[in-house]
């Protein structure tokens, strides 16, 4: 266990502040383009997983990495160039090989929920490029995180599917 894991509050979502909407992220509508939501959620996830030791250093230490299997982004309120953003990470579930996680993006100054990203991540052995169980110490860490996060309210957008309601 690293020192940042010892200071984590496992009963609260992991939090990150200080990311900014860059000029390159803006589209012709004057707000952040949909593609950059995935980019900034991915960048935020890398930072949010650092205290757990599941960032890029995880691959260097263990020769394992996490791959995204599925993502679902909900765009709730636009953000524009220069807006400062904050993020939270909540573990919605896990097993030996997968993490089901939920990220929220808030406008840091105005406080509104701008977007959410629900993701399923898979642990991959980089030598074989196949799924593999997390190492035992990481399974124990994820169990500890799940023990706290399982008591949190389930986010409203979690588990949403896309479609149109049938008429008539």
GROMACS elastic network, one bead per residue, 0.5 to 0.9 nm:
[ bonds ]
;  ai    aj funct       b0    kb
    1     4     6  0.82555   500
    1     5     6  0.62048   500
    1     6     6  0.71975   500
    1    52     6  0.85975   500
    1    53     6  0.86245   500
    1   137     6  0.81516   500
    1   141     6  0.83647   500
    2     5     6  0.54472   500
    2     6     6  0.67902   500
    2    51     6  0.79784   500
    2    52     6  0.81585   500
    2    53     6  0.77455   500
    3     6     6  0.51681   500
    3     7     6  0.67452   500
    3    51     6  0.84735   500
    4     7     6  0.53109   500
    4     8     6  0.64117   500
    4    50     6  0.86459   500
    4    51     6  0.52691   500
    4    52     6  0.75970   500
    4    53     6  0.88657   500
    5     8     6  0.52842   500
    5     9     6  0.87239   500
    5    51     6  0.57510   500
    5    52     6  0.60202   500
    5    53     6  0.82219   500
    5   141     6  0.86473   500
    6     9     6  0.85665   500
    8    11     6  0.87292   500
    8    12     6  0.86808   500
    8    14     6  0.81258   500
    8    51     6  0.77390   500
    8    52     6  0.88624   500
    9    12     6  0.57974   500
    9    13     6  0.81488   500
    9    14     6  0.80385   500
    9   145     6  0.88284   500
    9   148     6  0.83360   500
   10    13     6  0.74446   500
   10    14     6  0.80849   500
   10   144     6  0.71317   500
   10   145     6  0.52422   500
   10   146     6  0.79792   500
   10   147     6  0.77152   500
   10   148     6  0.50345   500
   10   149     6  0.68485   500
   11   145     6  0.75420   500
   11   146     6  0.87383   500
   11   147     6  0.77728   500
   11   149     6  0.56850   500
   11   150     6  0.85467   500
   11   151     6  0.75553   500
   11   152     6  0.75092   500
   12    15     6  0.86236   500
   12    90     6  0.79676   500
   12   148     6  0.70392   500
   12   149     6  0.66573   500
   12   152     6  0.75549   500
   13    88     6  0.57996   500
   13    89     6  0.52806   500
   13    91     6  0.79274   500
   13   148     6  0.89349   500
   13   149     6  0.70373   500
   13   152     6  0.83779   500
   14    48     6  0.64255   500
   14    49     6  0.84410   500
   14    51     6  0.89431   500
   14    87     6  0.82364   500
   14    88     6  0.54042   500
   14    90     6  0.67303   500
   15    48     6  0.67365   500
   15    86     6  0.74249   500
   15    87     6  0.57184   500
   15    89     6  0.64871   500
   16    19     6  0.81811   500
   16    44     6  0.72895   500
   16    47     6  0.74291   500
   16    48     6  0.64204   500
   16    85     6  0.86568   500
   16    86     6  0.55790   500
   16    87     6  0.50757   500
   16    88     6  0.63183   500
   16    89     6  0.86080   500
   17    84     6  0.80205   500
   17    85     6  0.63470   500
   17    87     6  0.63679   500
   17    88     6  0.88626   500
   17   108     6  0.74029   500
   18    84     6  0.60875   500
   18    85     6  0.61226   500
   18    86     6  0.63314   500
   18   108     6  0.79471   500
   19    40     6  0.83489   500
   19    44     6  0.79957   500
   19    83     6  0.84610   500
   19    84     6  0.56765   500
   19    85     6  0.52055   500
   19    86     6  0.66693   500
   19    87     6  0.86877   500
   20    81     6  0.78080   500
   20    82     6  0.58108   500
   20    83     6  0.55952   500
   20    85     6  0.58251   500
   20    86     6  0.88897   500
   21    24     6  0.83822   500
   21    25     6  0.65801   500
   21    26     6  0.80921   500
   21    32     6  0.72802   500
   21    40     6  0.85108   500
   21    79     6  0.75182   500
   21    80     6  0.65176   500
   21    81     6  0.50484   500
   21    82     6  0.51411   500
   21    83     6  0.54447   500
   21    84     6  0.65629   500
   21    85     6  0.75436   500
   22    25     6  0.54254   500
   22    26     6  0.74047   500
   22    32     6  0.86030   500
   22    80     6  0.85707   500
   22    81     6  0.57348   500
   22    82     6  0.62921   500
   22    83     6  0.84163   500
   23    26     6  0.57037   500
   23    32     6  0.87613   500
   23    80     6  0.86225   500
   23    81     6  0.54984   500
   23    82     6  0.74345   500
   24    27     6  0.81210   500
   24    32     6  0.87529   500
   24    36     6  0.89953   500
   24    81     6  0.85633   500
   25    31     6  0.79045   500
   25    32     6  0.52655   500
   25    33     6  0.59400   500
   25    34     6  0.88416   500
   25    35     6  0.83669   500
   25    36     6  0.58230   500
   25    37     6  0.86340   500
   25    80     6  0.86231   500
   25    81     6  0.75332   500
   26    29     6  0.77255   500
   26    30     6  0.58426   500
   26    31     6  0.51384   500
   26    33     6  0.56060   500
   26    36     6  0.84859   500
   26    80     6  0.69711   500
   26    81     6  0.65200   500
   27    30     6  0.55741   500
   27    31     6  0.59562   500
   27    32     6  0.61507   500
   27    33     6  0.51946   500
   27    34     6  0.87855   500
   28    31     6  0.76264   500
   28    33     6  0.84596   500
   29    32     6  0.83113   500
   29    33     6  0.82901   500
   30    33     6  0.85906   500
   30    80     6  0.67193   500
   30    81     6  0.80432   500
   31    78     6  0.62858   500
   31    79     6  0.57605   500
   31    81     6  0.69512   500
   32    35     6  0.83589   500
   32    36     6  0.66672   500
   32    37     6  0.73284   500
   32    78     6  0.70571   500
   32    79     6  0.59339   500
   32    80     6  0.57308   500
   32    81     6  0.72503   500
   33    36     6  0.55505   500
   33    37     6  0.70092   500
   34    37     6  0.53709   500
   34    38     6  0.73619   500
   34    75     6  0.82622   500
   35    38     6  0.56667   500
   35    39     6  0.67447   500
   36    40     6  0.59914   500
   36    41     6  0.82619   500
   37    40     6  0.52863   500
   37    41     6  0.59517   500
   37    42     6  0.84046   500
   37    73     6  0.79728   500
   37    75     6  0.86546   500
   37   115     6  0.81756   500
   37   117     6  0.88007   500
   38    41     6  0.51024   500
   38    42     6  0.59844   500
   38    43     6  0.85627   500
   38    71     6  0.87228   500
   38    73     6  0.77886   500
   38   117     6  0.81449   500
   39    42     6  0.51686   500
   39    43     6  0.62489   500
   39    44     6  0.86382   500
   40    44     6  0.59969   500
   40    45     6  0.84208   500
   41    44     6  0.50187   500
   41    45     6  0.60072   500
   41    46     6  0.86426   500
   41    87     6  0.83780   500
   41   103     6  0.75798   500
   41   104     6  0.87381   500
   41   105     6  0.79239   500
   41   116     6  0.86671   500
   41   117     6  0.71431   500
   42    45     6  0.50347   500
   42    46     6  0.63073   500
   42    47     6  0.88149   500
   43    46     6  0.52362   500
   43    47     6  0.65701   500
   43    48     6  0.87535   500
   44    47     6  0.51390   500
   44    48     6  0.60096   500
   44    49     6  0.85716   500
   44    86     6  0.88144   500
   44    87     6  0.69430   500
   44    88     6  0.87657   500
   44   103     6  0.87914   500
   45    49     6  0.60022   500
   45    50     6  0.86001   500
   45    55     6  0.85003   500
   45    87     6  0.87043   500
   45    88     6  0.89714   500
   45    89     6  0.76588   500
   45   103     6  0.79205   500
   46    49     6  0.54350   500
   46    50     6  0.65240   500
   46    54     6  0.79333   500
   46    55     6  0.54726   500
   46    56     6  0.75839   500
   47    50     6  0.53139   500
   47    51     6  0.80763   500
   47    55     6  0.71805   500
   48    51     6  0.68781   500
   48    52     6  0.81164   500
   48    54     6  0.89383   500
   48    55     6  0.83236   500
   48    87     6  0.83518   500
   48    88     6  0.78012   500
   48    89     6  0.68801   500
   49    52     6  0.53090   500
   49    53     6  0.64392   500
   49    54     6  0.51838   500
   49    55     6  0.55150   500
   49    89     6  0.86737   500
   50    53     6  0.50115   500
   50    54     6  0.57682   500
   50    56     6  0.82494   500
   50    57     6  0.84056   500
   50    58     6  0.89723   500
   51    54     6  0.76369   500
   51    55     6  0.83479   500
   52    55     6  0.78042   500
   52   138     6  0.84039   500
   52   141     6  0.76673   500
   52   142     6  0.85759   500
   53    56     6  0.83681   500
   53    57     6  0.70137   500
   53    58     6  0.59438   500
   53   138     6  0.85703   500
   54    57     6  0.70993   500
   54    58     6  0.51051   500
   54    59     6  0.80924   500
   54    65     6  0.79288   500
   54    66     6  0.81124   500
   54   138     6  0.86104   500
   55    58     6  0.55326   500
   55    59     6  0.76680   500
   55    65     6  0.83564   500
   55    66     6  0.88441   500
   56    59     6  0.55590   500
   56    60     6  0.68880   500
   56    65     6  0.76435   500
   57    61     6  0.61021   500
   57    62     6  0.84663   500
   58    61     6  0.52027   500
   58    62     6  0.58708   500
   58    63     6  0.73240   500
   58    64     6  0.67208   500
   58    65     6  0.66964   500
   59    62     6  0.53279   500
   59    65     6  0.51436   500
   59    66     6  0.86035   500
   59   126     6  0.79670   500
   60    63     6  0.57812   500
   60    64     6  0.79290   500
   60    65     6  0.89242   500
   61    64     6  0.81099   500
   62    65     6  0.82222   500
   62   125     6  0.87051   500
   62   135     6  0.83089   500
   63   124     6  0.86194   500
   63   125     6  0.63322   500
   63   126     6  0.55661   500
   63   127     6  0.70550   500
   64   123     6  0.66897   500
   64   124     6  0.54503   500
   64   126     6  0.54089   500
   64   127     6  0.81841   500
   64   132     6  0.83054   500
   64   134     6  0.80364   500
   64   135     6  0.88629   500
   65   122     6  0.81619   500
   65   123     6  0.57404   500
   65   124     6  0.53098   500
   65   125     6  0.67419   500
   65   126     6  0.67464   500
   66    98     6  0.85504   500
   66    99     6  0.89736   500
   66   121     6  0.59385   500
   66   122     6  0.52272   500
   66   124     6  0.58318   500
   66   125     6  0.88753   500
   67   120     6  0.85562   500
   67   121     6  0.54728   500
   67   122     6  0.51749   500
   67   123     6  0.65221   500
   67   124     6  0.68602   500
   68    71     6  0.72856   500
   68   119     6  0.69733   500
   68   120     6  0.60103   500
   68   122     6  0.63130   500
   69   119     6  0.74842   500
   69   120     6  0.54519   500
   69   121     6  0.56095   500
   69   122     6  0.65147   500
   70   118     6  0.81501   500
   70   119     6  0.56395   500
   70   120     6  0.53081   500
   70   121     6  0.74036   500
   71   117     6  0.65510   500
   71   118     6  0.55568   500
   71   120     6  0.66234   500
   71   121     6  0.89647   500
   72   116     6  0.80071   500
   72   117     6  0.55422   500
   72   118     6  0.51599   500
   72   119     6  0.65664   500
   72   159     6  0.88109   500
   72   160     6  0.81939   500
   72   161     6  0.84597   500
   73   115     6  0.69719   500
   73   116     6  0.55452   500
   73   118     6  0.65160   500
   73   119     6  0.87556   500
   74   114     6  0.86208   500
   74   115     6  0.54340   500
   74   116     6  0.52060   500
   74   117     6  0.65541   500
   74   118     6  0.86449   500
   74   157     6  0.75161   500
   74   160     6  0.89480   500
   75    78     6  0.73725   500
   75   114     6  0.64960   500
   75   116     6  0.69059   500
   76   113     6  0.68739   500
   76   114     6  0.50689   500
   76   115     6  0.51553   500
   76   116     6  0.78843   500
   77   112     6  0.78485   500
   77   113     6  0.70033   500
   77   115     6  0.68124   500
   78   114     6  0.61860   500
   78   115     6  0.82873   500
   79    82     6  0.86824   500
   79    83     6  0.64131   500
   79    84     6  0.89357   500
   79    85     6  0.88192   500
   79   107     6  0.73972   500
   79   114     6  0.69467   500
   80    83     6  0.57842   500
   81    84     6  0.88723   500
   83   107     6  0.69092   500
   83   108     6  0.77290   500
   83   109     6  0.81161   500
   84   106     6  0.86523   500
   84   107     6  0.62028   500
   84   108     6  0.53875   500
   84   109     6  0.69505   500
   85   105     6  0.65519   500
   85   106     6  0.56289   500
   85   109     6  0.79418   500
   85   114     6  0.89297   500
   86   104     6  0.81414   500
   86   105     6  0.58123   500
   86   106     6  0.52048   500
   86   107     6  0.64123   500
   86   108     6  0.52831   500
   86   111     6  0.88548   500
   87   103     6  0.66265   500
   87   104     6  0.54039   500
   87   106     6  0.62089   500
   87   107     6  0.89470   500
   87   108     6  0.87548   500
   88   102     6  0.80491   500
   88   103     6  0.53983   500
   88   104     6  0.52557   500
   88   105     6  0.69508   500
   88   106     6  0.85114   500
   89   101     6  0.68988   500
   89   102     6  0.57115   500
   89   104     6  0.68343   500
   90   100     6  0.87936   500
   90   101     6  0.57201   500
   90   102     6  0.51555   500
   90   103     6  0.64338   500
   90   104     6  0.86509   500
   90   146     6  0.89699   500
   90   149     6  0.64403   500
   90   150     6  0.89991   500
   90   152     6  0.84646   500
   90   155     6  0.89077   500
   91    94     6  0.76097   500
   91    99     6  0.72347   500
   91   100     6  0.61418   500
   91   102     6  0.63616   500
   91   103     6  0.89119   500
   91   142     6  0.86846   500
   91   145     6  0.74110   500
   91   146     6  0.63775   500
   91   149     6  0.59877   500
   91   150     6  0.76203   500
   92    99     6  0.78382   500
   92   100     6  0.53053   500
   92   101     6  0.52359   500
   92   102     6  0.67067   500
   92   146     6  0.76488   500
   92   149     6  0.71749   500
   92   150     6  0.68822   500
   92   154     6  0.76629   500
   92   158     6  0.86796   500
   93    98     6  0.83516   500
   93    99     6  0.61786   500
   93   100     6  0.50293   500
   93   101     6  0.70233   500
   93   146     6  0.68366   500
   93   149     6  0.87222   500
   93   150     6  0.77284   500
   94    97     6  0.75877   500
   94    98     6  0.54508   500
   94   100     6  0.58614   500
   94   101     6  0.85229   500
   94   142     6  0.74876   500
   94   143     6  0.81197   500
   94   146     6  0.76993   500
   95    98     6  0.53558   500
   95    99     6  0.68404   500
   95   100     6  0.88905   500
   95   133     6  0.84478   500
   95   134     6  0.89630   500
   95   139     6  0.82574   500
   95   142     6  0.89259   500
   96    99     6  0.86569   500
   96   123     6  0.85287   500
   96   132     6  0.79857   500
   96   134     6  0.59448   500
   96   135     6  0.87462   500
   96   139     6  0.67180   500
   97   121     6  0.83851   500
   97   122     6  0.57773   500
   97   123     6  0.52047   500
   97   124     6  0.80202   500
   97   131     6  0.68549   500
   97   132     6  0.58872   500
   97   134     6  0.58115   500
   97   139     6  0.89485   500
   98   120     6  0.68229   500
   98   121     6  0.54682   500
   98   123     6  0.61147   500
   98   133     6  0.81628   500
   98   134     6  0.83714   500
   99   119     6  0.79507   500
   99   120     6  0.56867   500
   99   121     6  0.50331   500
   99   122     6  0.65727   500
   99   123     6  0.82449   500
   99   142     6  0.87303   500
  100   118     6  0.75253   500
  100   119     6  0.58391   500
  100   121     6  0.64587   500
  101   117     6  0.83281   500
  101   118     6  0.58682   500
  101   119     6  0.53014   500
  101   120     6  0.64035   500
  101   121     6  0.78448   500
  102   116     6  0.72402   500
  102   117     6  0.58302   500
  102   119     6  0.62652   500
  102   120     6  0.89144   500
  102   155     6  0.79523   500
  102   158     6  0.72467   500
  103   115     6  0.85086   500
  103   116     6  0.55883   500
  103   117     6  0.50945   500
  103   118     6  0.62989   500
  103   119     6  0.81717   500
  104   113     6  0.70458   500
  104   114     6  0.78135   500
  104   115     6  0.61059   500
  104   117     6  0.65303   500
  104   118     6  0.87498   500
  105   108     6  0.87228   500
  105   112     6  0.86474   500
  105   113     6  0.60315   500
  105   114     6  0.55871   500
  105   115     6  0.51668   500
  105   116     6  0.59682   500
  105   117     6  0.82502   500
  106   109     6  0.86347   500
  106   110     6  0.82441   500
  106   111     6  0.58831   500
  106   112     6  0.54776   500
  106   114     6  0.52466   500
  106   115     6  0.71314   500
  106   116     6  0.88860   500
  107   110     6  0.55598   500
  107   111     6  0.50794   500
  107   112     6  0.54731   500
  107   113     6  0.65426   500
  107   114     6  0.63556   500
  108   111     6  0.54030   500
  108   112     6  0.78593   500
  109   112     6  0.84983   500
  111   114     6  0.88541   500
  113   116     6  0.79119   500
  116   157     6  0.73625   500
  116   158     6  0.86921   500
  117   157     6  0.88405   500
  117   158     6  0.86728   500
  118   157     6  0.83392   500
  118   158     6  0.65861   500
  118   159     6  0.78711   500
  122   131     6  0.66913   500
  122   132     6  0.82841   500
  123   130     6  0.84558   500
  123   131     6  0.56945   500
  123   132     6  0.58564   500
  123   133     6  0.65447   500
  123   134     6  0.62597   500
  124   127     6  0.87498   500
  124   128     6  0.81129   500
  124   129     6  0.60284   500
  124   130     6  0.54105   500
  124   132     6  0.54341   500
  124   133     6  0.79676   500
  124   134     6  0.84423   500
  125   128     6  0.56703   500
  125   129     6  0.54556   500
  125   130     6  0.56678   500
  125   131     6  0.60908   500
  125   132     6  0.57693   500
  125   133     6  0.85685   500
  126   130     6  0.73123   500
  126   131     6  0.89342   500
  127   130     6  0.81685   500
  128   131     6  0.84005   500
  132   135     6  0.87738   500
  133   136     6  0.82918   500
  133   139     6  0.82909   500
  134   137     6  0.80546   500
  134   138     6  0.59395   500
  134   139     6  0.58495   500
  135   138     6  0.54211   500
  135   139     6  0.62903   500
  135   140     6  0.88280   500
  136   140     6  0.62249   500
  136   141     6  0.86252   500
  137   140     6  0.51307   500
  137   141     6  0.62562   500
  137   142     6  0.87214   500
  138   142     6  0.60341   500
  138   143     6  0.84028   500
  139   142     6  0.51361   500
  139   143     6  0.61076   500
  139   144     6  0.86420   500
  140   143     6  0.50422   500
  140   144     6  0.62776   500
  140   145     6  0.87245   500
  141   144     6  0.50773   500
  141   145     6  0.62732   500
  141   146     6  0.85708   500
  142   146     6  0.59265   500
  142   147     6  0.84263   500
  143   147     6  0.60566   500
  143   148     6  0.88446   500
  144   147     6  0.51065   500
  144   148     6  0.67900   500
  144   149     6  0.88330   500
  145   148     6  0.54131   500
  145   149     6  0.60855   500
  145   150     6  0.83455   500
  146   150     6  0.54262   500
  146   151     6  0.84450   500
  147   150     6  0.56498   500
  147   151     6  0.72500   500
  148   151     6  0.58415   500
  148   152     6  0.73438   500
  149   152     6  0.52284   500
  149   153     6  0.85064   500
  150   153     6  0.80065   500
  150   154     6  0.84507   500
  151   154     6  0.87173   500
  152   155     6  0.87394   500
  153   156     6  0.87319   500
  154   157     6  0.85292   500
  154   158     6  0.69603   500
  155   158     6  0.53712   500
  155   159     6  0.88949   500
  156   159     6  0.84340   500
  156   160     6  0.85286   500
  157   160     6  0.57594   500
  164   167     6  0.89485   500
